[in-house]
Amino acid sequence: YQRRVREDKTIRIWSTSMGTEVQVLSGHGDNVESCAISSSGEYIASGSWDRTARLWKKQASGPYVLVGSLPGTSHFVNVVSFSSDGSKVLVGSPDHTIKQFDIRTVLKTDANQESSNSKFHTKLIRALDYFPGTQCVVTGSWDKTMKLLKLYKPPKRERTENFKYFTVLDTFKVHSRRVNDCKFSPGGNTIVSASMDTTLKVFEISNPNKSVTLRGHRFNIFAVCITHDNKYVISGSADHEIKVWDCATGQQIGVLSGHQDWVTALALSPYSRRLLSGSKDKTIKVWDTEEGVQIETLTEHTNCVLTLCYSPDGKYFASCSEDMTIKVWDAFTLKMVKDLRGHVHEVVVCCWLGNNYLVSGSSDKTVRIWDVNKGEEVWLFNCDGGVLDLTVTPENDLIVGDSAGQLYLLELNFIV
């Protein structure tokens, strides 16, 4: 057989004796730059402009299947090679680095990661949230709906081939246009949502028909968060403003002004003492919630800031952006301490996996996990669509929503 590198993101396998195409391998998110086959012919490795290498294994029935994704480098992967005994893969990049991976480790990692995906919306899932107390997930979509789902994880021995982790409990149709964000209240009995229809909705799960509508923004609302004591809702909009609302009365009680463009991301520190806001103006602003004043403006991003999140211990926060980076900040000094690069398109969402790992999702259709202390990518998963939101459960599973309207559950047993 002969392998051919492609600019259509595929590897094609050809029979040299017959001159015919045998198989097409798809999975990379960008042009494939290099590929190699092990001496036994059992494995193929491929390297791509998506900054990753992939490992493919020949099955007993004949075709090759993807069995592992290898974290790449800060640049594209331009060469892959196998060791003489076929037990290791070497990955080289123009950033002058060569990484070595043991095939047994790659296969073990793949075996310990399980995934399941189901389609619940007719358009992309833009937002999701998880409440551990009820094991429920709420999803918000550009199909104008939200869905309440129940997560169920029985023992592996009880799972059938077509087992589904999520069951739809209810569908909420409270907005007239796209749903951009949705959050559970701290008690889990109320949902707050933000929409392109310029409104916020607050409603009890048991009685969504009696929702309270918060009006005041002039344009699309992108982000919403709720204080830890359930007293206030905070929203960010395309009108450049951050508004503060009283949960009990639904009345607007404050406005934070300062951004020069859309407010696209919000995050509250533990106990809600500080508020972070991110904007299309490329800045992050830090606010004192008690005084209602701006503390600092951070300007290290070079494009729109899309998500902000605090670490569970409150010592750090992370930001991700259309500039394809994730940045980690000291929450007290407000200095950037890490600049994580690897995604090849905008990084739409990030969240913490404990205090030492970050998870990121991108329009490049990948979910990546980063060791924050080392500043290195340690894991990669490919979705069918661009990743638009994700969250981590207390069991360290990932729930991921993508642009194809699908919801994934990723069980990360090798990290736990």
C-alpha positions in Angstrom: 0.0 0.0 0.0 1.0 3.6 -0.5 -0.1 6.5 1.8 -0.8 9.9 0.3 -0.7 13.2 2.2 -3.7 15.5 1.4 -4.6 19.1 1.7 -8.3 18.1 2.1 -7.5 17.0 5.7 -7.5 13.3 4.8 -5.0 10.5 4.4 -5.7 8.2 1.4 -4.4 4.6 1.2 -3.8 3.2 -2.2 -3.0 -0.3 -3.6 0.2 0.0 -5.6 -0.5 -3.3 -7.4 -4.0 -2.3 -8.5 -3.6 1.4 -8.7 -6.9 1.9 -6.7 -7.8 3.8 -3.6 -8.4 1.4 -0.7 -9.4 3.7 2.2 -9.8 7.4 3.3 -8.8 8.3 6.8 -10.6 11.4 8.1 -10.2 13.2 11.5 -7.7 16.0 11.2 -9.0 19.6 11.5 -6.6 21.0 8.9 -4.3 20.0 6.1 -2.3 16.8 6.6 1.5 17.5 6.3 3.1 14.1 7.0 2.3 10.4 7.5 4.3 7.2 8.3 3.6 3.5 8.6 5.1 1.2 11.2 7.4 -1.6 10.0 4.7 -4.2 10.7 2.1 -2.2 8.8 -0.1 -2.3 11.9 -0.1 1.4 12.6 -0.2 4.7 10.6 0.8 8.0 12.1 -0.2 11.3 10.6 0.7 14.9 11.4 -1.3 18.0 10.5 -1.5 21.8 10.5 -4.1 21.3 13.3 -1.0 20.9 15.5 -1.8 17.3 16.4 -0.6 13.8 15.4 -3.0 10.9 15.0 -2.5 7.2 15.4 -4.4 4.7 13.3 -4.5 0.9 13.7 -5.2 -1.8 11.2 -8.2 -3.9 12.2 -8.4 -7.7 11.6 -11.2 -7.0 9.1 -8.8 -4.8 7.0 -9.5 -1.1 7.5 -7.5 1.3 9.7 -9.3 3.1 12.5 -8.3 6.1 14.7 -7.1 4.8 18.0 -5.4 7.9 19.5 -4.7 11.6 19.2 -1.3 12.9 20.3 -1.0 16.4 21.7 1.0 18.5 19.3 3.2 21.5 19.7 3.0 25.2 19.5 3.4 24.9 15.7 2.0 22.5 13.1 3.3 18.9 12.9 5.5 18.6 9.8 7.0 15.1 10.4 6.0 11.9 12.0 8.0 8.7 12.2 8.1 5.3 13.9 11.0 3.8 15.9 12.6 0.8 14.3 10.7 -1.6 16.5 7.4 0.2 15.9 6.8 0.8 19.6 7.1 4.6 19.6 6.0 7.5 17.5 8.2 10.6 17.0 6.5 13.9 16.3 8.5 16.8 14.9 7.5 20.5 14.5 9.0 23.7 13.1 9.2 25.0 16.7 12.4 22.9 16.9 10.8 20.3 19.1 10.5 16.5 18.8 8.1 14.6 21.0 8.2 10.8 21.6 5.1 8.8 22.4 4.9 5.2 23.5 2.1 3.5 21.5 1.1 1.4 24.5 0.5 4.5 26.5 -1.5 6.1 23.7 -3.7 3.0 23.4 -4.2 2.8 27.2 -5.3 6.4 27.3 -7.7 5.9 24.5 -9.2 2.8 26.2 -9.7 4.7 29.5 -11.7 7.5 27.8 -15.3 6.8 27.0 -17.6 9.0 25.1 -21.3 9.2 24.1 -23.0 11.8 22.1 -26.7 12.5 21.3 -28.4 15.1 19.2 -31.1 17.1 21.1 -31.3 20.4 19.2 -31.9 21.3 15.6 -29.3 24.0 15.7 -26.1 24.6 17.6 -25.9 24.3 21.4 -24.6 27.6 22.5 -24.8 27.1 26.3 -25.1 24.5 29.0 -24.9 24.1 32.7 -24.9 21.2 35.1 -26.4 21.0 38.6 -24.8 18.2 40.7 -27.6 18.0 43.2 -30.2 16.7 40.7 -27.7 15.5 38.0 -29.6 17.7 35.6 -28.2 19.6 32.5 -29.8 22.6 30.9 -28.9 23.4 27.3 -29.5 26.6 25.4 -29.6 26.6 21.6 -29.9 28.8 18.6 -33.1 26.9 17.8 -34.7 29.2 20.4 -35.2 26.5 23.0 -33.7 25.2 26.2 -33.8 21.6 27.3 -33.7 20.1 30.7 -31.9 16.7 30.6 -31.2 14.1 33.2 -27.7 12.5 33.3 -27.7 8.8 34.2 -24.5 6.8 34.6 -25.2 3.2 35.5 -22.3 0.7 36.1 -20.6 -0.3 32.9 -21.9 -3.8 33.0 -25.4 -2.5 32.8 -24.8 -0.4 29.7 -26.2 -1.8 26.4 -24.7 -1.0 23.0 -27.3 1.8 22.3 -27.3 3.2 25.9 -27.9 6.9 26.1 -26.6 9.0 29.1 -29.1 11.8 28.7 -32.9 11.8 29.0 -35.0 14.8 28.1 -37.2 15.9 31.0 -38.6 19.1 29.5 -38.3 21.6 26.7 -38.5 25.4 27.5 -39.7 27.8 24.8 -39.5 31.1 26.6 -37.5 33.2 24.1 -38.4 34.4 20.6 -34.8 34.3 19.3 -31.5 32.5 19.9 -30.6 31.4 23.4 -27.0 32.5 24.1 -26.5 31.6 27.7 -28.3 29.7 30.6 -27.5 29.0 34.2 -28.9 27.1 37.1 -29.5 29.1 40.3 -27.3 28.0 43.3 -30.2 26.0 44.6 -30.9 24.3 41.2 -34.6 25.0 41.1 -34.5 28.1 38.9 -33.0 28.8 35.5 -31.8 32.2 34.2 -31.3 32.6 30.4 -30.1 35.2 28.0 -31.2 35.7 24.5 -30.7 37.5 21.2 -34.3 38.8 21.8 -32.6 41.3 24.3 -34.3 39.8 27.3 -33.4 37.7 30.3 -35.8 35.1 31.6 -36.0 33.8 35.2 -38.2 30.8 35.8 -38.7 27.9 38.1 -38.1 24.5 36.5 -41.4 23.3 37.9 -43.4 26.2 36.4 -41.6 27.6 33.3 -44.8 29.3 32.1 -44.6 31.8 34.9 -41.2 33.2 33.9 -40.1 36.7 34.9 -38.7 38.8 32.0 -35.9 41.2 32.7 -35.9 44.1 30.2 -33.4 46.9 29.9 -30.7 45.8 27.4 -31.0 47.4 23.9 -29.2 44.6 22.0 -28.2 40.9 22.0 -27.4 39.5 25.5 -24.4 37.2 25.4 -23.7 36.3 29.0 -25.4 35.8 32.4 -24.3 34.8 35.9 -25.9 34.6 39.3 -24.3 35.5 42.6 -23.6 32.7 45.1 -26.3 33.9 47.5 -28.9 33.9 44.7 -29.7 37.6 45.2 -28.5 39.1 42.0 -28.4 38.3 38.2 -25.6 40.0 36.2 -25.8 40.2 32.4 -23.5 41.4 29.5 -24.8 42.6 26.2 -23.9 44.0 22.7 -25.0 47.4 24.0 -21.5 47.5 25.8 -23.1 47.4 29.2 -23.2 45.1 32.3 -26.5 45.2 34.2 -27.2 44.0 37.7 -30.7 42.8 38.6 -32.5 42.0 41.8 -33.5 38.3 41.6 -36.5 38.8 44.0 -38.1 41.8 42.2 -36.7 41.5 38.7 -35.7 45.2 38.8 -32.5 46.6 37.4 -30.4 48.0 40.3 -27.1 48.9 38.6 -25.1 49.4 35.5 -21.4 48.8 35.0 -20.0 50.8 32.0 -16.5 50.9 30.6 -16.3 48.4 27.7 -16.0 49.9 24.2 -17.7 47.0 22.5 -19.9 43.9 23.1 -19.7 42.3 26.5 -19.3 38.7 25.7 -18.2 36.9 28.9 -18.8 37.2 32.6 -17.5 35.3 35.7 -17.9 35.7 39.4 -15.2 34.8 41.9 -16.0 32.4 44.8 -18.4 34.2 47.1 -19.0 36.8 44.3 -16.6 39.4 45.6 -15.2 40.2 42.2 -16.7 40.1 38.7 -14.7 39.6 35.5 -16.1 40.8 32.2 -14.7 40.1 28.7 -15.4 42.0 25.6 -15.1 42.3 21.8 -12.9 45.3 22.6 -10.2 42.6 23.5 -10.0 43.5 27.2 -10.9 41.9 30.5 -12.2 44.2 33.2 -12.1 43.3 36.9 -14.8 44.8 39.1 -15.3 45.1 42.9 -18.9 43.9 43.3 -19.4 45.5 46.7 -18.4 49.0 45.6 -19.5 48.6 42.0 -16.2 50.0 40.7 -13.6 48.9 38.2 -10.3 47.6 39.6 -8.3 46.9 36.5 -8.3 46.4 32.8 -6.3 43.6 31.3 -5.2 44.0 27.7 -3.1 40.9 26.8 -5.6 39.4 24.4 -5.5 40.5 20.7 -9.1 39.6 19.8 -12.6 39.2 21.4 -12.6 37.5 24.8 -15.2 34.7 24.7 -15.1 32.9 28.2 -13.8 33.7 31.7 -13.7 31.2 34.6 -12.2 31.1 38.1 -10.4 28.1 39.5 -12.3 26.3 42.3 -9.9 27.7 45.0 -10.2 31.2 43.6 -6.5 31.7 43.2 -6.5 31.9 39.4 -8.8 32.6 36.6 -8.6 31.7 32.9 -9.7 33.5 29.7 -10.0 32.3 26.2 -10.4 34.3 23.0 -10.8 34.5 19.2 -7.0 35.0 19.2 -6.8 31.2 19.6 -5.2 31.4 23.1 -6.1 30.5 26.7 -4.5 32.7 29.3 -4.2 32.0 33.0 -4.0 34.9 35.5 -3.1 35.2 39.2 -6.4 36.3 40.7 -4.7 38.5 43.3 -1.9 40.2 41.4 -3.9 40.2 38.1 -0.7 39.2 36.3 -0.8 36.7 33.4 1.1 33.5 34.5 0.5 31.2 31.5 -0.3 31.6 27.8 -1.6 28.3 26.4 -1.5 27.8 22.6 -2.5 24.8 20.5 -5.9 25.4 19.0 -6.0 26.4 15.4 -9.3 28.4 15.5 -11.0 30.6 18.1 -11.1 29.2 21.6 -14.8 29.5 22.5 -14.9 28.1 26.0 -12.7 27.0 28.9 -13.3 25.7 32.4 -11.3 24.2 35.3 -10.8 20.5 36.0 -9.7 20.8 39.6 -7.2 23.5 40.3 -4.4 22.2 38.1 -6.0 21.4 34.8 -7.9 23.5 32.3 -10.3 22.2 29.6 -10.8 24.2 26.4 -13.2 23.9 23.5 -12.7 25.5 20.1 -14.3 26.0 16.6 -11.5 23.7 15.4 -13.8 20.9 16.7 -11.5 19.8 19.5 -11.6 19.6 23.3 -8.2 19.9 24.9 -7.0 19.4 28.4 -4.0 21.4 29.7 -1.6 20.9 32.6 -1.6 24.4 34.0 1.6 24.1 36.0 3.6 22.7 33.1 1.8 24.9 30.5 1.3 21.8 28.3 -1.5 20.2 26.4 -2.0 16.6 27.7 -5.2 15.3 26.0 -7.3 15.9 22.9 -10.8 14.8 21.8 -12.5 15.4 18.4 -16.1 16.4 18.1 -18.3 16.5 15.0 -18.8 20.2 15.2 -17.2 23.3 16.7 -17.2 23.2 20.5 -19.3 26.0 21.9 -19.7 25.2 25.6 -18.6 22.6 28.1 -18.7 21.9 31.8 -17.1 19.5 34.3 -19.1 17.3 36.7 -17.9 16.5 40.3 -16.9 13.1 39.0 -14.5 14.8 36.5 -16.6 13.9 33.5 -17.0 16.4 30.7 -20.3 17.5 29.2 -19.7 19.2 25.8 -22.1 20.9 23.4 -21.2 21.5 19.8 -22.3 23.4 16.6 -24.0 20.2 15.3 -26.5 20.4 18.1 -25.0 17.3 19.9 -24.2 16.8 23.5 -21.3 14.6 24.6 -20.4 12.9 27.8 -16.7 12.2 28.1 -15.6 10.0 31.0 -12.0 10.9 31.8 -11.0 7.8 33.9 -7.3 8.2 33.2 -7.2 11.7 34.7 -9.3 10.9 37.8 
